[in-house]
Amino acid sequence: MREGIMMDMQHAAVGAGGSHSIATSPQTVDVHLPTTAGRTLILSRYTGPEQDQQLLLDRLHLLLPAQPPLRIAAPPQALTA
């Protein structure tokens, strides 16, 4: 199965650039937004693919997964002894 996928990738990547473009992966960025209620909204986001990567994804008819959902972090609780 892996050989078939690699063959599809090589066939679809003709003219798309070198193998370095496939090796780089999207980066994850966490954006922390404080609220007036003392909580923190955490948005984990992935950067989009580069142009040559998007070309390859289009030719292979592949879609990237959706962005992860929003997380809400409560303020830290004070410890009572």
C-alpha positions in Angstrom: 0.0 0.0 0.0 2.8 2.4 0.9 4.5 1.9 -2.5 1.2 2.8 -4.2 0.9 6.0 -2.2 4.5 7.0 -2.9 4.0 6.3 -6.6 0.8 8.5 -6.6 2.8 11.3 -4.8 5.7 11.1 -7.2 3.3 11.1 -10.2 1.3 14.0 -8.9 4.4 16.0 -7.8 5.8 16.4 -11.3 6.9 20.0 -11.6 5.8 20.8 -8.0 9.4 21.3 -6.7 11.9 19.3 -4.8 11.3 16.7 -2.1 11.9 19.4 0.6 8.5 20.8 0.0 6.8 17.6 1.0 9.0 17.1 4.1 8.0 20.4 5.7 4.8 20.1 7.7 2.4 22.7 8.9 3.2 24.3 12.3 0.9 24.5 15.3 0.3 27.9 17.0 -1.5 28.4 20.3 -3.2 31.8 20.7 -4.1 32.6 24.3 -6.8 35.3 24.7 -7.6 36.4 28.3 -11.2 37.2 29.0 -12.7 39.8 31.5 -14.1 36.8 33.5 -10.6 35.6 34.3 -10.6 32.7 31.9 -8.4 32.1 28.9 -9.6 31.2 25.4 -7.0 28.9 23.7 -7.1 28.7 19.9 -4.8 26.0 18.6 -4.3 26.7 14.9 -2.3 25.0 12.1 -0.5 27.1 9.5 -1.7 26.4 6.0 0.3 24.4 3.4 2.8 26.2 1.1 1.8 26.7 -2.5 3.6 23.6 -3.8 2.1 21.5 -0.9 -1.4 22.7 -1.8 -0.8 21.8 -5.4 0.1 18.3 -4.4 -2.9 18.0 -2.1 -5.1 19.2 -4.9 -3.7 16.7 -7.4 -4.1 13.8 -4.9 -7.7 15.0 -4.1 -6.8 15.3 -0.4 -8.1 17.7 2.2 -6.5 18.8 5.4 -8.5 18.2 8.6 -10.5 21.0 10.2 -8.9 23.3 12.7 -9.2 22.0 16.3 -12.0 23.4 18.5 -11.7 26.3 20.9 -10.6 25.4 24.5 -11.5 27.5 27.5 -9.1 27.4 30.5 -10.4 28.3 34.0 -8.3 30.5 36.2 -6.0 28.6 38.6 -7.6 27.9 42.0 -5.9 29.0 45.1 -4.9 26.2 47.4 -6.2 26.3 50.9 -4.5 24.4 53.6 
